[in-house]
Each structure stands twice: as structure tokens, then as C-alpha cells.
Amino acid sequence: MVSQEVLIKNPTGLHLRPAGELCKEAMLFKSKITFEHNNSISNAKSVLSVLGACIKCGDVITFKCEGEDEIEALEAMIKLVENGFGE
């Protein structure tokens, strides 16, 4: 398992469009991909789970990836967040 913290920079946080982008990217990997925020764990492959986490600008989340492509999955998740989900 690999994990890393990342700061959410999007002014509107993880609303529907970036949540969809996150899930779309996560689905490309076989690994289990979750993130933790405020002692709650969310499934990065579920739009409802991502939206339910209520992530706002300035929040820090910790991605955790576990599986055969975990390193690549973690790198992709971090890159997506750091690039502002293309917004």
C-alpha cells in the first residue's frame, strides 16, 4: 500500500465535475483507491462517495492505493489534484 497527502486547490472543492474526473481516472486502475479526510474514508471510484466527503478548497486529503498498479495509481491521483482537475 502507498499513500500521500495532497492539498485541494480548486476554488469550489470537489463538486460534481471534478468528482467525476477523479472517479474516471481512478477507474483506469486495478488497485483499490481510497482517500481519507476528517477520519472518514471514501472510495475514489464512486462519485457518490467522493461527493459525500464534502471536500472543499484548502482541505488536505490522503490518497491510499493498494494493488498491483498502486504506485501508478497514486501518481495519477496526485497529478490530477495538483493540476486542478483540468479546471
C-alpha positions as CSV (number, residue, x, y, z in Angstrom):
1,M,0.0,0.0,0.0
2,V,1.2,3.5,-0.8
3,S,-0.3,6.8,0.4
4,Q,0.3,10.5,0.1
5,E,-1.4,13.7,1.3
6,V,-2.5,16.4,-1.2
7,L,-4.0,19.9,-0.8
8,I,-7.2,20.6,-2.8
9,K,-6.7,23.8,-4.7
10,N,-9.9,24.0,-6.7
11,P,-11.8,27.1,-5.5
12,T,-15.1,25.1,-5.4
13,G,-13.6,21.9,-4.0
14,L,-14.7,18.5,-5.3
15,H,-18.1,19.4,-6.8
16,L,-19.7,17.1,-9.4
17,R,-17.3,17.7,-12.4
18,P,-14.0,17.2,-10.6
19,A,-15.5,14.3,-8.6
20,G,-16.4,12.7,-12.0
21,E,-12.9,13.4,-13.3
22,L,-11.4,11.8,-10.2
23,C,-13.6,8.7,-10.5
24,K,-12.9,8.4,-14.2
25,E,-9.2,8.4,-13.6
26,A,-9.4,6.0,-10.7
27,M,-11.4,3.5,-12.7
28,L,-8.4,3.2,-15.1
29,F,-6.5,1.3,-12.4
30,K,-7.0,-2.2,-10.9
31,S,-5.8,-1.1,-7.4
32,K,-8.2,-0.1,-4.6
33,I,-8.1,3.7,-4.4
34,T,-9.5,5.5,-1.4
35,F,-8.9,8.8,0.3
36,E,-9.2,9.9,3.9
37,H,-10.5,13.2,5.2
38,N,-11.6,14.1,8.7
39,N,-11.3,10.4,9.8
40,S,-13.6,9.3,7.0
41,I,-12.6,7.0,4.2
42,S,-14.1,7.5,0.7
43,N,-13.9,5.3,-2.4
44,A,-12.3,7.2,-5.2
45,K,-14.1,5.1,-7.8
46,S,-17.5,6.1,-6.6
47,V,-18.9,9.6,-7.5
48,L,-21.4,9.5,-4.6
49,S,-18.6,8.6,-2.2
50,V,-16.4,11.4,-3.4
51,L,-19.3,14.0,-3.3
52,G,-20.3,12.7,0.2
53,A,-16.9,13.5,1.5
54,C,-17.7,17.3,1.1
55,I,-14.1,18.2,0.2
56,K,-13.6,22.0,0.0
57,C,-10.8,24.2,-1.2
58,G,-7.9,24.1,1.2
59,D,-8.7,20.7,2.6
60,V,-6.0,18.1,2.8
61,I,-6.8,14.5,1.8
62,T,-4.7,11.4,2.0
63,F,-4.9,9.0,-1.0
64,K,-4.3,5.4,-0.3
65,C,-3.7,2.9,-3.1
66,E,-3.4,-0.8,-2.8
67,G,-2.9,-3.3,-5.6
68,E,-0.8,-4.3,-8.5
69,D,-0.6,-0.8,-10.0
70,E,-0.7,1.1,-6.8
71,I,2.3,3.3,-7.5
72,E,1.0,4.4,-10.9
73,A,-2.5,4.9,-9.4
74,L,-1.2,7.2,-6.6
75,E,0.9,9.2,-9.1
76,A,-2.1,9.7,-11.3
77,M,-4.4,10.8,-8.4
78,I,-1.9,13.3,-7.1
79,K,-1.2,14.7,-10.6
80,L,-4.9,15.1,-11.3
81,V,-5.4,17.1,-8.0
82,E,-2.3,19.2,-8.5
83,N,-3.5,20.1,-12.0
84,G,-6.8,21.3,-10.6
85,F,-8.8,18.6,-12.3
86,G,-8.4,20.5,-15.6
87,E,-10.4,23.5,-14.4
